[in-house]
Amino acid sequence: MATLVDAQPPAVPTQLAARSSVPPKAKKKLVRRSDVDRSQLYRRVFQGAFLLLNLWLGGKFYFWVRQFELGSLQASFERPAGVEGWLPIAGLMNLKYWLLSGQIPPIHPAAMFLLVTFLAMAFLFRNAFCSWLCPIGTVSEYLWRAGKKLFGRNFLLPRWFDLPLRGSKYFLLVFFLWAISTMTVEGIRGFMLSPYGLIADVKMLNFFRHIGPTGLMVIGLFVLASVFIQNFWCRFLCPYGALLGLSSWLGPVRIRRNEDRCIDCAKCAEACPSALAVDKLVQIRSVECTGCLECVAVCPVQDALAMSLPKLHIANPHRRAVPAWAMAAGIAVLFLGVVGLAKAIGHWESPIPNSVYQRWVPSADQAGHPAPGR
């Protein structure tokens, strides 16, 4: 006769038991956005307008230079001071001159005013200059978008190579800052009044007009790299972007993620041109964030991701958000306001007579670079 014995349950491994005791992560309810995101429309308009503005300035500047090269005694074209936006080193030198002397520099003052504008823009609206205004950034963006459309994807460099290469632009920035730091106020004034300083913008134009095979090859490599790697120049080599990124790092406005609302779809991280882990962070502190708002544009959840102010005394995250239209308006007001102010106080144009340009513009390529500190 069989004996009835109490059945004992099989032993459960300790690790499995502990794992089974952890409750599964609750699936968050998707609250779809009710608003229409127009951030990328605003940004495209700004990019196009600023690109056209630079093309217009470049064309006007070219004809201004040609009239002196052809020996014209009467200037038919006026020099557009806006081209000094392409002289960031002159802008840094003039900014130091102004801070130490208290006087607005007479030569290339527009370079300083534009630099201050873009630094303020980066501080208030992340590094918006790079993603909203910079013509090189605009061309670079459309190159990698074309590459993505042609090849189905863009490529990411390995992290062990990406990080040190990204540091190259900061190395270049430190070099330029060091060179300027060695110059006295008198040295900066002497540099600007030298033939090289007076026609630095002409030499910049001539570099592209008379570019040789080596220069074309380097530019071609940058263009090719930009097709496969998002924002190659901006991400790895642009010292101007590095400076603006540091200014944006100090600013109060940044991309912030509401963890309670986020459904962890990771669309924001996939859309980020700077390859930032937006979906893993509460706020984006990285200097690589350019305020393009692409991550915000693709987010499907109401109030889960936004460009916003810090908490302070505002408890509601929605009220801290900076709408795309406000960001666009702020960029426009800041740019037009500073340029208008510089023109109103008479410190936008360089007071250089045409006789000086008639002498030095035709021989611009022979003007040597003064040694820093002299």
C-alpha positions in Angstrom: 0.0 0.0 0.0 1.4 3.4 -1.1 2.3 5.8 1.7 1.0 9.4 1.3 3.8 11.9 1.7 3.5 15.7 1.6 4.8 17.1 -1.6 7.6 19.7 -1.2 7.8 22.5 -3.8 11.0 22.5 -5.8 13.7 24.9 -4.5 13.8 28.2 -6.2 17.2 29.7 -6.8 17.8 32.8 -4.7 18.7 35.0 -7.7 15.6 34.0 -9.6 13.4 34.5 -6.5 14.8 38.0 -6.0 14.3 38.8 -9.7 10.7 37.6 -9.6 10.0 39.8 -6.5 10.8 43.0 -8.5 7.6 44.3 -9.9 7.6 44.9 -13.7 8.1 48.5 -14.8 4.7 50.0 -15.3 4.0 51.1 -18.8 3.3 54.8 -18.9 0.2 56.2 -20.5 0.9 58.0 -23.8 -0.5 61.5 -23.8 -0.1 62.6 -27.3 0.9 66.2 -28.1 -2.0 68.4 -29.0 0.1 71.3 -30.4 1.7 71.5 -33.8 5.4 71.8 -33.6 6.8 74.5 -35.9 10.3 74.7 -34.5 11.9 73.2 -37.6 9.9 75.5 -39.9 11.2 78.6 -38.0 14.7 77.3 -38.0 14.7 76.6 -41.7 13.4 80.1 -42.4 16.2 81.6 -40.3 18.8 79.3 -41.9 17.7 80.3 -45.4 17.4 84.0 -44.6 20.9 84.1 -43.0 22.4 82.1 -45.9 21.0 84.6 -48.4 22.2 87.5 -46.3 25.7 86.2 -46.3 25.6 85.5 -50.1 24.4 89.1 -50.6 27.1 90.5 -48.4 29.7 88.3 -50.1 28.6 89.4 -53.6 28.6 93.1 -52.6 32.0 92.7 -50.9 33.5 91.0 -54.0 32.4 93.9 -56.3 33.7 96.4 -53.8 37.2 94.7 -53.9 37.2 94.4 -57.7 36.7 98.2 -58.1 40.0 98.8 -56.4 41.8 96.0 -58.2 40.7 97.5 -61.5 42.1 100.8 -60.4 38.9 102.7 -60.1 39.4 106.2 -58.5 35.8 106.6 -57.6 34.2 103.9 -55.4 30.9 102.8 -56.9 30.3 100.1 -54.2 30.3 100.6 -50.5 32.1 98.1 -48.2 29.5 95.9 -46.3 30.7 95.8 -42.7 28.7 92.7 -42.1 31.5 90.6 -43.8 33.4 91.1 -40.5 31.2 88.4 -39.1 33.7 86.1 -40.9 36.6 87.5 -38.8 36.0 86.0 -35.4 39.7 86.4 -34.4 39.5 90.1 -35.1 36.3 90.1 -33.0 38.0 88.5 -30.1 41.0 90.9 -30.3 38.6 93.9 -30.5 36.6 92.5 -27.5 39.7 92.4 -25.4 40.7 95.9 -26.6 37.3 97.2 -25.5 37.3 95.5 -22.2 40.8 96.7 -21.3 40.7 100.2 -22.7 37.0 101.1 -22.4 37.0 102.3 -26.0 35.2 100.8 -28.9 37.9 99.8 -31.5 37.8 101.8 -34.7 38.9 99.1 -37.1 36.5 96.2 -37.8 34.1 97.1 -34.9 31.3 95.1 -36.5 33.4 91.9 -35.9 33.2 92.6 -32.2 29.5 93.5 -32.1 28.6 90.3 -34.0 30.8 88.2 -31.7 29.1 89.7 -28.6 25.7 89.1 -30.3 26.4 85.4 -30.9 27.9 84.9 -27.4 24.8 86.4 -25.9 22.6 84.3 -28.2 24.4 81.2 -27.1 24.0 82.1 -23.5 20.3 82.8 -23.8 19.2 80.2 -26.3 21.9 77.5 -26.1 24.3 77.5 -29.1 21.5 78.7 -31.5 23.9 80.5 -33.8 25.3 77.2 -35.0 22.0 75.5 -35.8 19.9 78.6 -36.6 22.2 81.1 -38.4 25.6 79.8 -39.3 25.9 79.4 -43.1 28.6 76.7 -42.7 26.3 74.8 -40.2 23.4 75.1 -42.6 25.4 73.7 -45.5 26.8 70.9 -43.3 23.4 70.0 -42.1 22.1 69.6 -45.7 25.1 67.6 -46.6 24.6 64.9 -43.9 20.8 64.9 -44.7 21.7 64.2 -48.3 24.0 61.4 -47.2 21.3 59.9 -45.0 18.9 60.0 -47.9 21.3 58.5 -50.4 22.8 55.8 -48.1 20.0 55.2 -45.7 22.1 56.3 -42.6 24.8 58.4 -41.2 27.8 57.0 -39.4 29.0 57.4 -35.9 32.7 57.3 -35.0 33.8 54.9 -32.3 33.6 56.6 -28.9 37.4 56.0 -28.3 38.0 58.1 -31.5 35.1 60.5 -31.2 36.0 62.0 -27.9 39.6 63.0 -28.6 38.7 64.2 -32.1 35.9 66.3 -30.6 38.6 67.9 -28.4 40.4 69.3 -31.5 38.2 72.3 -31.7 38.9 73.2 -28.1 42.6 72.8 -28.7 42.3 75.3 -31.6 40.3 77.6 -29.4 42.9 77.5 -26.6 45.6 78.3 -29.2 43.8 81.4 -30.5 42.9 82.6 -27.0 46.5 82.1 -25.9 47.8 84.1 -28.9 45.4 87.0 -28.1 46.2 86.9 -24.4 49.8 87.7 -25.2 48.8 91.0 -27.0 48.6 94.3 -25.2 46.1 97.0 -25.9 48.8 98.8 -27.9 49.7 95.6 -29.7 46.1 95.0 -30.7 45.7 98.6 -32.0 49.0 98.3 -33.9 47.9 95.0 -35.4 44.6 96.4 -36.6 46.3 99.5 -38.1 48.8 97.4 -40.0 48.2 96.7 -43.7 47.3 93.1 -42.8 44.8 94.1 -40.1 43.2 96.8 -42.3 42.4 94.4 -45.2 42.1 91.1 -43.3 38.6 90.7 -44.8 40.1 91.1 -48.3 42.8 88.4 -47.6 40.0 86.1 -46.4 38.1 86.6 -49.7 41.3 86.1 -51.7 42.0 82.8 -50.0 38.9 81.4 -51.6 39.3 83.2 -54.9 42.9 82.0 -55.4 42.6 78.7 -53.6 45.1 76.1 -54.7 44.9 72.3 -55.2 45.8 71.6 -51.6 43.1 73.9 -50.3 40.5 72.4 -52.7 41.5 68.9 -51.6 41.1 69.7 -47.9 37.7 71.4 -48.5 36.6 68.4 -50.6 37.5 66.0 -47.8 35.5 68.1 -45.3 32.5 68.0 -47.7 32.8 64.3 -48.2 33.2 63.7 -44.4 30.1 65.8 -43.8 28.0 63.6 -46.1 28.7 60.5 -44.0 29.1 62.1 -40.5 26.6 64.5 -39.1 28.1 68.1 -38.8 31.7 66.9 -39.2 33.3 70.3 -39.2 31.0 71.8 -36.5 31.4 68.7 -34.2 35.2 68.2 -34.5 37.0 71.3 -35.8 35.2 74.6 -35.4 36.8 76.7 -32.7 34.1 79.4 -33.0 31.5 76.7 -32.2 33.6 75.6 -29.2 33.6 79.2 -27.8 29.8 79.5 -28.3 29.3 76.1 -26.7 31.1 77.2 -23.6 28.9 80.3 -23.4 25.8 78.1 -23.8 27.0 75.9 -21.0 26.7 78.8 -18.6 23.2 79.8 -19.7 20.0 79.0 -17.8 18.0 77.6 -20.7 18.4 74.0 -21.8 16.6 71.0 -23.0 14.8 69.3 -20.0 13.0 66.0 -19.9 10.0 65.2 -17.7 10.6 61.7 -16.5 7.0 61.3 -15.3 5.8 62.0 -18.8 8.5 60.3 -20.9 7.6 56.9 -22.4 11.2 56.0 -23.2 10.7 55.8 -26.9 14.2 57.2 -27.6 13.1 59.1 -30.6 14.7 62.2 -29.2 18.2 60.6 -29.0 17.8 59.2 -32.5 17.0 62.7 -33.9 19.8 64.5 -32.0 22.5 65.6 -34.6 25.1 65.7 -31.8 24.4 62.1 -30.8 23.4 63.1 -27.2 21.6 60.6 -25.0 18.6 62.9 -24.6 16.4 60.0 -23.5 18.6 59.1 -20.6 19.1 62.6 -19.1 16.9 64.9 -17.1 18.5 67.9 -18.6 21.1 68.4 -21.4 24.1 70.2 -20.0 26.5 69.3 -22.8 28.3 72.0 -24.7 27.5 70.0 -27.9 23.8 70.9 -27.7 23.1 73.6 -30.4 19.5 74.3 -29.5 18.2 72.9 -32.8 15.1 71.6 -31.1 15.0 68.5 -33.3 14.6 66.3 -30.3 11.7 68.4 -29.1 10.1 68.3 -32.6 10.0 64.5 -32.7 8.8 63.9 -29.2 5.3 62.4 -29.4 4.3 63.1 -25.7 2.7 66.2 -24.4 5.1 68.3 -22.1 7.7 65.4 -22.0 10.6 67.4 -23.6 11.1 71.1 -23.9 13.6 73.9 -24.0 13.0 75.4 -20.6 14.2 77.6 -17.8 15.3 76.1 -14.4 12.8 75.4 -11.7 13.3 78.4 -9.5 9.9 79.1 -8.0 7.9 77.8 -11.0 6.5 74.4 -10.1 4.8 73.7 -13.4 7.3 72.4 -16.0 4.9 73.6 -18.8 5.1 77.2 -17.6 8.9 77.1 -17.7 9.1 76.0 -21.3 10.5 78.4 -23.9 8.2 78.1 -27.0 9.9 77.8 -30.4 8.3 81.1 -31.5 9.7 82.9 -28.5 13.2 81.5 -29.2 12.9 82.6 -32.9 11.7 86.0 -31.8 14.5 86.3 -29.3 17.2 85.4 -31.8 15.8 88.0 -34.3 15.5 90.8 -31.7 19.0 90.2 -30.4 20.6 90.1 -33.8 18.8 93.1 -35.3 18.9 95.0 -32.0 22.7 94.8 -31.6 23.4 95.6 -35.2 21.0 98.5 -35.1 22.5 99.8 -31.9 26.1 99.7 -33.4 24.9 101.6 -36.5 23.0 104.1 -34.4 26.0 105.0 -32.3 28.3 105.2 -35.3 30.5 102.1 -34.5 29.6 99.7 -37.3 31.7 100.8 -40.2 35.5 101.1 -40.1 36.5 104.8 -40.7 39.1 103.9 -43.4 39.4 106.3 -46.3 39.2 104.9 -49.9 42.7 106.1 -50.5 44.0 103.5 -48.1 42.0 100.7 -49.8 43.2 101.9 -53.2 46.8 101.4 -52.0 46.5 98.1 -50.2 43.6 96.1 -51.8 45.3 95.4 -55.1 48.4 94.1 -53.2 46.5 92.3 -50.5 48.3 89.0 -51.0 51.6 90.7 -50.2 50.5 92.0 -46.9 52.4 89.9 -44.2 50.9 88.8 -40.9 52.4 90.8 -38.0 53.8 88.6 -35.2 51.5 88.3 -32.2 52.6 90.6 -29.4 54.3 93.2 -31.6 
